[in-house]
Amino acid sequence: MRWLSTTIVLLLVISAIPARADDETTPHRLFHIERNKNANIVVYDAEVLPDGSLPKKDPVVVYWLKLAEGGERKGLKGIEKRMAYGFKVEEREGDHLELKMKADVGRNVFVEAVDDSFRAFIDINERRAQLDHIYIFANEGGVLPTVEYIELFGRDAETGEDLYEKYLP
């Protein structure tokens, strides 16, 4: 019986490891977007090559983490990438990226190498901050949702102090 419980524990551990279609990169969580609609979040990961650099194509991957539906990972639909949660790499210098978000969060996001990982940075209350997450509150009535307000959460890049900003788009 002991082997059965050990086998079950091992299967649970193995099933918790996300399957990767591309074993050449490793994801590094940059930030996520939360919404008032449900617990599902949109996740932004840096895809890091074995040498510690970002690939030229698709250096940042974005996907749904369906927390309201058991935690399943799902890709974005084409319209979601084009209209809401996608981004465009505005500038790139080596592993330093400037992302223009499709969701109008009022400013660009910068991806930079920090120690042995990558981090996202944004201005919060006119201070450079490591971005943790963005919260978008929208009314779902009508053809397209209407964004009522956006909240930015992060930490001051110099002091580590928690930073927060709420603004109307």
Backbone as a chain_set.jsonl record, in Angstrom:
{"seq": "MRWLSTTIVLLLVISAIPARADDETTPHRLFHIERNKNANIVVYDAEVLPDGSLPKKDPVVVYWLKLAEGGERKGLKGIEKRMAYGFKVEEREGDHLELKMKADVGRNVFVEAVDDSFRAFIDINERRAQLDHIYIFANEGGVLPTVEYIELFGRDAETGEDLYEKYLP", "coords": {"N": [[0.816, -1.204, 0.0], [2.014, 1.193, 0.641], [3.611, 1.797, -1.561], [1.671, 2.515, -3.387], [0.596, 4.932, -2.381], [2.913, 6.497, -2.558], [3.309, 6.455, -5.331], [0.995, 7.803, -6.172], [1.449, 10.365, -5.071], [3.776, 11.084, -6.499], [2.708, 11.142, -9.115], [0.91, 13.272, -8.844], [2.695, 15.394, -8.353], [4.187, 15.389, -10.759], [2.13, 15.927, -12.596], [1.591, 18.531, -11.942], [3.593, 19.998, -13.04], [4.016, 22.226, -15.644], [3.343, 21.414, -19.026], [5.59, 21.809, -21.709], [5.741, 22.975, -24.944], [7.961, 23.789, -26.213], [11.047, 23.058, -25.435], [13.329, 24.569, -25.384], [13.249, 26.991, -24.163], [12.666, 28.786, -21.076], [10.089, 29.797, -18.964], [9.765, 33.0, -17.414], [8.024, 34.651, -15.084], [6.655, 37.785, -15.679], [4.561, 39.73, -15.231], [1.025, 40.082, -14.483], [-2.399, 40.468, -15.607], [-5.324, 41.309, -13.961], [-8.903, 41.109, -13.776], [-12.205, 42.48, -13.183], [-14.198, 40.787, -13.96], [-13.953, 37.946, -13.569], [-12.04, 35.347, -11.89], [-10.011, 34.627, -13.622], [-6.797, 35.216, -15.084], [-4.552, 37.159, -17.121], [-1.454, 36.281, -18.219], [1.939, 37.297, -18.461], [4.916, 36.191, -19.626], [8.462, 36.112, -19.741], [10.349, 34.524, -22.191], [13.041, 32.594, -21.791], [16.175, 31.759, -23.084], [18.539, 28.964, -22.962], [21.081, 30.157, -22.687], [20.528, 32.356, -21.209], [19.499, 34.578, -22.477], [16.969, 36.44, -24.324], [14.784, 35.108, -26.812], [14.842, 36.115, -30.275], [12.464, 36.037, -31.7], [9.235, 36.199, -30.413], [9.807, 37.003, -27.572], [8.371, 37.484, -25.303], [5.682, 35.817, -23.903], [2.198, 35.54, -23.889], [-0.727, 34.523, -22.127], [-3.816, 32.961, -21.05], [-4.53, 32.214, -17.674], [-6.646, 30.175, -16.362], [-8.022, 30.546, -13.68], [-10.539, 30.53, -12.556], [-11.527, 28.284, -13.573], [-10.313, 25.885, -12.772], [-7.576, 26.337, -13.109], [-6.376, 25.963, -15.591], [-4.142, 26.468, -18.356], [-4.42, 28.538, -21.163], [-4.125, 29.59, -24.528], [-4.305, 32.927, -25.931], [-7.048, 34.174, -27.853], [-7.097, 35.255, -31.28], [-8.38, 37.798, -31.625], [-8.315, 38.707, -29.0], [-5.589, 39.093, -28.63], [-5.104, 41.106, -30.548], [-6.835, 43.204, -29.797], [-6.997, 43.532, -26.999], [-5.178, 42.186, -25.003], [-2.723, 41.711, -26.134], [0.522, 42.819, -27.342], [3.018, 45.057, -28.645], [6.378, 44.95, -29.58], [8.039, 47.738, -29.142], [10.608, 48.847, -29.064], [13.845, 47.397, -29.124], [16.77, 46.514, -27.578], [19.218, 44.429, -27.462], [18.607, 42.432, -24.746], [16.79, 44.153, -23.667], [13.598, 45.333, -23.654], [10.917, 47.306, -24.956], [7.579, 47.432, -24.426], [4.545, 48.064, -26.016], [1.438, 48.063, -24.876], [-1.634, 46.504, -25.891], [-3.96, 46.719, -24.391], [-4.884, 49.676, -23.129], [-2.928, 50.885, -20.902], [-1.928, 53.266, -20.27], [0.79, 53.774, -20.337], [4.031, 52.567, -21.419], [5.5, 49.28, -21.015], [8.521, 48.046, -19.729], [10.94, 45.58, -20.285], [13.547, 44.021, -18.65], [16.781, 42.581, -17.961], [17.487, 41.372, -14.764], [19.659, 40.551, -12.358], [19.625, 37.124, -12.388], [17.348, 36.809, -13.908], [14.366, 38.036, -15.569], [12.56, 41.096, -15.488], [9.606, 43.135, -15.359], [9.069, 46.576, -15.859], [7.522, 49.69, -15.018], [6.167, 53.016, -14.958], [4.902, 54.142, -11.943], [2.963, 56.361, -10.309], [4.763, 58.314, -11.184], [7.204, 57.184, -10.576], [9.83, 54.887, -11.113], [9.029, 51.535, -11.322], [9.022, 48.081, -10.395], [6.881, 46.051, -12.011], [4.112, 44.346, -10.73], [1.333, 43.541, -10.975], [-1.578, 44.374, -12.98], [-4.76, 45.766, -12.598], [-7.891, 45.732, -14.069], [-10.902, 47.375, -14.218], [-13.952, 46.945, -15.637], [-17.056, 47.706, -17.294], [-19.344, 45.432, -18.586], [-21.467, 45.829, -20.349], [-23.092, 46.425, -23.538], [-21.542, 46.47, -26.859], [-18.703, 46.393, -26.717], [-16.61, 46.072, -23.815], [-16.516, 48.692, -21.342], [-13.924, 50.426, -19.998], [-13.632, 51.371, -16.705], [-11.78, 52.053, -14.698], [-8.229, 51.755, -14.048], [-5.788, 49.976, -12.233], [-2.49, 50.02, -11.011], [0.047, 47.963, -9.713], [3.008, 47.601, -7.926], [6.563, 47.634, -7.108], [8.83, 50.042, -5.889], [11.655, 50.609, -7.848], [14.101, 51.313, -6.759], [13.892, 51.527, -3.911], [12.259, 49.45, -3.093], [9.829, 49.832, -1.97], [6.289, 49.358, -1.729], [4.171, 50.261, -4.394], [1.336, 51.971, -5.738], [-1.158, 52.86, -8.049], [-4.096, 54.398, -9.165], [-6.101, 55.102, -11.914], [-8.144, 56.861, -14.317], [-8.932, 55.86, -17.566]], "CA": [[0.0, 0.0, 0.0], [2.877, 2.373, 0.706], [4.035, 2.13, -2.923], [0.549, 3.153, -4.049], [0.533, 6.344, -1.966], [4.092, 7.157, -3.132], [3.026, 6.609, -6.756], [-0.01, 8.861, -6.315], [2.114, 11.639, -4.788], [4.639, 11.384, -7.645], [1.856, 11.525, -10.236], [0.407, 14.618, -8.579], [3.811, 16.333, -8.551], [4.488, 15.444, -12.193], [1.031, 16.581, -13.308], [1.603, 19.966, -11.625], [4.614, 20.646, -13.86], [3.385, 22.56, -16.911], [3.938, 20.847, -20.24], [6.177, 22.828, -22.575], [5.863, 22.569, -26.334], [9.285, 24.205, -26.654], [11.953, 22.85, -24.311], [14.515, 25.409, -25.52], [13.092, 28.208, -23.365], [12.104, 28.653, -19.74], [9.318, 31.012, -18.688], [10.008, 33.821, -16.236], [6.843, 35.494, -14.925], [6.904, 39.222, -15.659], [3.426, 40.351, -14.533], [-0.259, 39.59, -14.966], [-3.54, 41.381, -15.584], [-6.551, 40.821, -13.324], [-10.091, 41.851, -14.18], [-13.334, 42.322, -12.272], [-15.168, 39.85, -14.534], [-13.815, 36.658, -12.891], [-10.702, 35.142, -11.312], [-9.024, 34.333, -14.658], [-5.808, 36.272, -15.27], [-3.735, 37.117, -18.325], [-0.085, 36.189, -17.73], [3.013, 37.681, -19.378], [6.164, 35.532, -19.248], [9.632, 36.218, -20.609], [10.84, 33.212, -22.615], [14.483, 32.728, -21.637], [16.968, 30.701, -23.701], [19.523, 28.378, -22.037], [22.212, 31.06, -22.435], [20.058, 33.465, -20.373], [19.009, 35.687, -23.296], [15.612, 36.318, -24.851], [14.784, 34.816, -28.246], [14.493, 37.257, -31.136], [11.04, 35.916, -31.999], [8.393, 35.9, -29.252], [10.536, 37.056, -26.302], [7.37, 37.5, -24.23], [4.517, 35.01, -24.242], [1.021, 35.923, -23.103], [-1.724, 33.46, -22.138], [-4.783, 32.932, -19.961], [-4.481, 31.232, -16.602], [-8.076, 30.095, -16.06], [-8.143, 30.238, -12.257], [-11.95, 30.287, -12.259], [-11.888, 27.025, -14.227], [-9.37, 24.828, -12.417], [-6.169, 26.704, -13.284], [-5.867, 25.564, -16.906], [-3.473, 27.478, -19.183], [-4.956, 28.587, -22.522], [-3.642, 30.693, -25.36], [-5.26, 33.984, -26.253], [-7.637, 34.175, -29.188], [-6.538, 36.31, -32.134], [-8.985, 39.1, -31.328], [-7.83, 39.124, -27.676], [-4.228, 39.608, -28.839], [-5.141, 42.343, -31.334], [-7.65, 44.279, -29.235], [-7.021, 43.711, -25.551], [-4.091, 41.741, -24.133], [-1.47, 41.574, -26.862], [1.477, 43.92, -27.223], [3.968, 45.215, -29.74], [7.708, 45.334, -29.115], [8.316, 49.043, -29.735], [12.057, 48.961, -29.202], [14.603, 46.286, -28.554], [18.223, 46.651, -27.581], [19.647, 43.217, -26.776], [17.531, 41.853, -23.933], [15.983, 45.245, -23.118], [12.436, 45.499, -24.518], [9.856, 48.248, -24.616], [6.323, 46.865, -24.903], [3.347, 48.895, -26.074], [0.328, 47.162, -24.587], [-2.901, 46.746, -26.596], [-4.804, 47.27, -23.331], [-4.298, 50.995, -22.897], [-2.634, 51.077, -19.483], [-1.462, 54.63, -20.092], [2.245, 53.867, -20.464], [4.662, 51.346, -21.907], [6.132, 48.371, -20.063], [9.893, 47.754, -20.11], [11.437, 44.288, -19.806], [14.996, 44.112, -18.494], [17.462, 41.55, -17.182], [17.835, 41.742, -13.394], [20.349, 39.385, -11.806], [19.541, 35.948, -13.26], [15.98, 36.693, -14.392], [13.849, 39.215, -16.253], [11.51, 41.791, -14.75], [8.869, 44.175, -16.064], [9.081, 47.861, -15.168], [6.553, 50.678, -15.492], [6.095, 54.159, -14.052], [3.742, 54.21, -11.06], [3.063, 57.656, -9.613], [5.979, 58.966, -11.673], [8.395, 56.506, -10.04], [10.137, 53.633, -11.805], [8.601, 50.444, -10.45], [8.922, 46.721, -10.905], [5.449, 45.793, -12.127], [3.604, 43.074, -10.234], [0.126, 43.256, -11.744], [-2.486, 45.439, -13.393], [-6.162, 45.408, -12.398], [-8.76, 46.503, -14.956], [-12.32, 47.3, -13.874], [-14.718, 47.323, -16.82], [-18.471, 47.35, -17.395], [-19.475, 44.517, -19.712], [-22.635, 46.12, -21.175], [-22.835, 46.934, -24.879], [-20.759, 45.646, -27.771], [-17.37, 46.254, -26.124], [-16.547, 46.524, -22.421], [-16.047, 50.047, -21.095], [-13.001, 50.437, -18.863], [-13.95, 52.425, -15.749], [-10.511, 52.474, -14.122], [-7.093, 50.832, -14.094], [-4.906, 50.065, -11.076], [-1.149, 49.467, -11.202], [0.655, 47.507, -8.468], [4.413, 47.242, -8.105], [7.513, 48.026, -6.067], [9.807, 51.022, -6.316], [12.851, 49.917, -8.339], [15.26, 51.648, -5.921], [13.694, 51.335, -2.471], [11.474, 48.251, -2.807], [8.548, 50.25, -1.378], [5.1, 49.053, -2.52], [3.584, 51.404, -5.087], [-0.008, 51.757, -6.247], [-1.761, 54.005, -8.724], [-5.389, 54.183, -9.804], [-6.416, 56.218, -12.796], [-9.205, 56.69, -15.295], [-8.324, 55.877, -18.918]], "C": [[0.859, 1.268, 0.0], [3.327, 2.797, -0.691], [2.935, 2.846, -3.681], [0.459, 4.626, -3.668], [1.723, 7.117, -2.511], [3.869, 7.42, -4.618], [2.032, 7.736, -6.986], [0.618, 10.228, -6.083], [3.006, 12.028, -5.967], [3.821, 11.806, -8.861], [1.288, 12.927, -10.058], [1.484, 15.661, -8.803], [4.102, 16.489, -10.031], [3.387, 16.165, -12.953], [0.982, 18.072, -13.028], [2.648, 20.716, -12.439], [4.008, 20.944, -15.22], [4.121, 21.928, -18.091], [4.43, 21.981, -21.123], [6.271, 22.275, -23.984], [7.282, 22.848, -26.836], [10.238, 24.112, -25.476], [13.2, 23.727, -24.369], [14.417, 26.681, -24.684], [12.489, 27.869, -22.017], [11.318, 29.921, -19.443], [9.74, 31.689, -17.385], [8.832, 34.789, -16.135], [7.262, 36.96, -14.83], [5.821, 39.936, -14.849], [2.159, 39.693, -15.05], [-1.301, 40.692, -14.89], [-4.717, 40.661, -14.954], [-7.704, 41.686, -13.808], [-11.212, 41.625, -13.181], [-14.324, 41.269, -12.753], [-15.159, 38.49, -13.835], [-12.373, 36.511, -12.412], [-9.634, 34.832, -12.362], [-8.079, 35.516, -14.834], [-5.097, 36.082, -16.604], [-2.288, 37.25, -17.862], [0.898, 36.563, -18.838], [4.311, 37.084, -18.842], [7.256, 35.893, -20.245], [10.055, 34.794, -20.94], [12.359, 33.303, -22.668], [15.193, 31.504, -22.222], [17.974, 30.147, -22.704], [20.719, 29.279, -21.737], [21.808, 32.292, -21.622], [19.544, 34.654, -21.158], [17.567, 35.425, -23.726], [15.68, 35.976, -26.332], [14.385, 36.044, -29.047], [13.004, 37.247, -31.465], [10.307, 35.51, -30.72], [9.166, 35.893, -27.933], [9.611, 37.082, -25.085], [6.145, 36.739, -24.726], [3.38, 35.402, -23.314], [-0.04, 34.839, -23.247], [-2.688, 33.655, -20.966], [-4.37, 31.894, -18.935], [-5.903, 31.221, -16.043], [-8.288, 29.657, -14.614], [-9.583, 29.941, -11.851], [-12.404, 28.936, -12.806], [-10.83, 25.953, -13.976], [-7.91, 25.127, -12.686], [-5.559, 26.329, -14.622], [-5.228, 26.742, -17.641], [-4.022, 27.383, -20.599], [-4.372, 29.777, -23.261], [-4.73, 31.725, -25.577], [-5.825, 33.755, -27.644], [-7.037, 35.342, -29.969], [-7.079, 37.691, -31.814], [-8.532, 39.618, -29.966], [-6.417, 39.693, -27.779], [-4.252, 40.967, -29.525], [-5.812, 43.501, -30.607], [-7.438, 44.532, -27.746], [-5.704, 43.392, -24.852], [-2.762, 41.501, -24.847], [-0.578, 42.781, -26.624], [2.305, 43.963, -28.491], [5.308, 45.584, -29.118], [8.067, 46.618, -29.855], [9.798, 49.218, -30.024], [12.698, 47.751, -28.566], [16.082, 46.584, -28.702], [18.758, 45.484, -26.771], [18.477, 42.582, -26.056], [16.715, 42.926, -23.212], [14.856, 45.514, -24.111], [11.544, 46.617, -24.023], [8.587, 47.732, -25.258], [5.227, 47.916, -24.894], [2.169, 47.94, -25.962], [-0.902, 47.522, -25.418], [-3.941, 47.27, -25.612], [-4.166, 48.601, -22.955], [-4.112, 51.223, -21.4], [-1.951, 52.421, -19.242], [0.037, 54.83, -20.201], [2.809, 52.538, -20.946], [5.285, 50.563, -20.761], [7.53, 48.053, -20.602], [10.316, 46.434, -19.485], [12.959, 44.361, -19.793], [15.523, 42.926, -17.694], [17.811, 42.124, -15.817], [18.389, 40.488, -12.735], [20.233, 38.219, -12.785], [18.139, 35.744, -13.835], [15.615, 37.942, -15.186], [12.694, 39.779, -15.457], [10.854, 42.818, -15.665], [8.876, 45.432, -15.208], [8.097, 48.803, -15.836], [6.624, 51.865, -14.531], [4.793, 54.093, -13.268], [3.918, 55.451, -10.208], [4.391, 58.339, -9.907], [7.259, 58.414, -11.059], [8.586, 55.203, -10.795], [9.859, 52.48, -10.85], [8.7, 49.108, -11.168], [7.447, 46.356, -10.858], [5.114, 44.412, -11.593], [2.362, 42.679, -11.024], [-0.67, 44.518, -12.026], [-3.903, 44.919, -13.155], [-7.0, 46.325, -13.28], [-10.211, 46.271, -14.542], [-13.106, 47.816, -15.071], [-16.166, 46.917, -16.672], [-18.653, 46.565, -18.677], [-20.659, 44.818, -20.625], [-22.248, 46.654, -22.544], [-21.979, 45.987, -25.7], [-19.369, 45.367, -27.198], [-17.407, 46.697, -24.667], [-16.027, 47.961, -22.339], [-15.176, 50.034, -19.848], [-13.326, 51.638, -17.988], [-12.682, 52.965, -15.091], [-9.478, 51.364, -14.225], [-6.259, 51.067, -12.842], [-3.585, 49.371, -11.4], [-0.565, 49.131, -9.835], [2.104, 47.113, -8.742], [5.247, 47.676, -6.921], [8.522, 49.008, -6.643], [11.104, 50.302, -6.671], [14.075, 50.188, -7.47], [15.072, 51.246, -4.467], [12.97, 50.029, -2.119], [10.117, 48.558, -2.19], [7.395, 49.873, -2.31], [4.545, 50.333, -3.126], [2.238, 51.001, -5.677], [-0.47, 53.034, -6.93], [-3.07, 53.569, -9.349], [-5.667, 55.368, -10.691], [-7.535, 55.835, -13.763], [-8.574, 56.766, -16.676], [-8.832, 57.056, -19.75]], "O": [[0.475, 2.288, -0.572], [3.418, 3.988, -0.986], [3.218, 3.693, -4.529], [0.267, 5.479, -4.535], [1.575, 8.278, -2.891], [4.206, 8.497, -5.111], [2.21, 8.54, -7.901], [0.34, 11.163, -6.834], [2.993, 13.183, -6.392], [4.208, 12.737, -9.568], [1.196, 13.686, -11.022], [1.213, 16.71, -9.388], [4.251, 17.611, -10.514], [3.676, 16.938, -13.866], [0.385, 18.817, -13.806], [2.599, 21.943, -12.522], [3.532, 20.031, -15.894], [5.351, 21.911, -18.143], [3.754, 23.0, -21.266], [6.833, 21.199, -24.187], [7.745, 22.209, -27.78], [10.243, 24.986, -24.61], [14.051, 23.635, -23.483], [15.416, 27.38, -24.516], [11.882, 26.813, -21.835], [11.832, 31.02, -19.65], [10.031, 31.027, -16.389], [8.659, 35.65, -16.998], [8.107, 37.329, -14.015], [6.122, 40.658, -13.899], [2.208, 38.849, -15.945], [-1.121, 41.703, -14.211], [-5.069, 39.551, -15.352], [-7.516, 42.838, -14.198], [-11.166, 40.667, -12.409], [-15.22, 40.895, -11.996], [-16.218, 37.936, -13.539], [-11.58, 37.446, -12.519], [-8.452, 34.779, -12.022], [-8.494, 36.672, -14.746], [-5.05, 34.976, -17.144], [-1.936, 38.219, -17.189], [0.715, 36.197, -19.999], [4.753, 37.423, -17.744], [7.008, 35.97, -21.448], [10.111, 33.945, -20.051], [12.906, 34.018, -23.507], [14.857, 30.364, -21.9], [18.244, 30.793, -21.692], [21.309, 29.186, -20.661], [22.634, 33.17, -21.371], [19.18, 35.663, -20.554], [17.024, 34.34, -23.518], [16.541, 36.494, -27.043], [13.671, 36.914, -28.547], [12.358, 38.295, -31.507], [10.723, 34.58, -30.03], [9.179, 34.876, -27.24], [10.022, 36.743, -23.975], [5.641, 36.987, -25.821], [3.573, 35.574, -22.111], [-0.241, 34.296, -24.333], [-2.415, 34.404, -20.029], [-3.909, 30.811, -19.295], [-6.31, 32.144, -15.337], [-8.689, 28.522, -14.358], [-9.82, 29.187, -10.908], [-13.522, 28.494, -12.54], [-10.492, 25.195, -14.885], [-7.069, 24.246, -12.507], [-4.338, 26.372, -14.773], [-5.71, 27.872, -17.559], [-4.088, 26.298, -21.176], [-4.155, 30.84, -22.679], [-5.919, 31.441, -25.428], [-5.149, 33.203, -28.512], [-6.532, 36.299, -29.382], [-6.316, 38.654, -31.739], [-8.38, 40.826, -29.783], [-6.084, 40.662, -27.097], [-3.515, 41.875, -29.14], [-5.412, 44.653, -30.775], [-7.678, 45.645, -27.276], [-5.159, 44.256, -24.165], [-1.779, 41.124, -24.209], [-0.886, 43.65, -25.808], [2.293, 43.035, -29.299], [5.37, 46.435, -28.23], [8.363, 46.591, -31.049], [10.186, 49.679, -31.097], [12.181, 47.164, -27.616], [16.576, 46.866, -29.794], [18.759, 45.527, -25.541], [17.472, 42.233, -26.675], [16.02, 42.623, -22.242], [15.105, 45.876, -25.261], [11.428, 46.849, -22.82], [8.509, 47.603, -26.48], [5.005, 48.581, -23.883], [1.936, 47.115, -26.844], [-1.188, 48.701, -25.629], [-4.719, 48.163, -25.948], [-3.02, 48.634, -22.507], [-5.021, 51.693, -20.715], [-1.456, 52.686, -18.147], [0.506, 55.968, -20.159], [2.136, 51.509, -20.884], [5.559, 51.102, -19.689], [7.697, 47.817, -21.798], [10.081, 46.195, -18.301], [13.583, 44.716, -20.792], [14.818, 42.347, -16.867], [18.361, 43.221, -15.718], [17.684, 39.492, -12.573], [20.708, 38.327, -13.916], [17.782, 34.628, -14.21], [16.462, 38.798, -15.441], [11.939, 39.039, -14.826], [11.463, 43.305, -16.618], [8.711, 45.368, -13.989], [7.862, 48.735, -17.042], [7.098, 51.718, -13.404], [3.712, 53.999, -13.85], [4.898, 55.581, -9.475], [5.053, 58.866, -9.014], [8.281, 59.098, -11.026], [7.62, 54.496, -11.083], [10.369, 52.44, -9.73], [8.492, 49.013, -12.377], [6.835, 46.351, -9.79], [5.754, 43.425, -11.956], [2.329, 41.626, -11.662], [-0.472, 45.566, -11.412], [-4.209, 43.77, -13.473], [-6.842, 47.546, -13.246], [-10.691, 45.138, -14.516], [-12.956, 48.969, -15.475], [-16.483, 45.923, -16.02], [-18.176, 46.974, -19.736], [-20.841, 44.107, -21.613], [-21.192, 47.269, -22.696], [-21.722, 44.852, -25.298], [-18.916, 44.223, -27.2], [-18.16, 47.606, -24.319], [-15.21, 48.388, -23.154], [-15.637, 49.672, -18.766], [-13.302, 52.779, -18.45], [-12.519, 54.176, -14.941], [-9.804, 50.2, -14.456], [-6.044, 52.209, -12.434], [-3.561, 48.287, -11.983], [-0.671, 49.926, -8.902], [2.384, 46.374, -9.686], [4.721, 48.039, -5.869], [9.01, 48.823, -7.758], [11.598, 49.484, -5.896], [14.999, 49.374, -7.445], [15.981, 50.688, -3.853], [13.055, 49.557, -0.985], [9.339, 47.644, -1.917], [7.494, 50.039, -3.526], [4.458, 51.362, -2.455], [2.028, 49.851, -6.061], [-0.21, 54.141, -6.457], [-3.155, 52.516, -9.979], [-5.493, 56.514, -10.277], [-7.823, 54.659, -13.988], [-7.758, 57.652, -16.93], [-8.427, 57.22, -20.901]]}, "num_chains": 1, "name": "protein.A"}
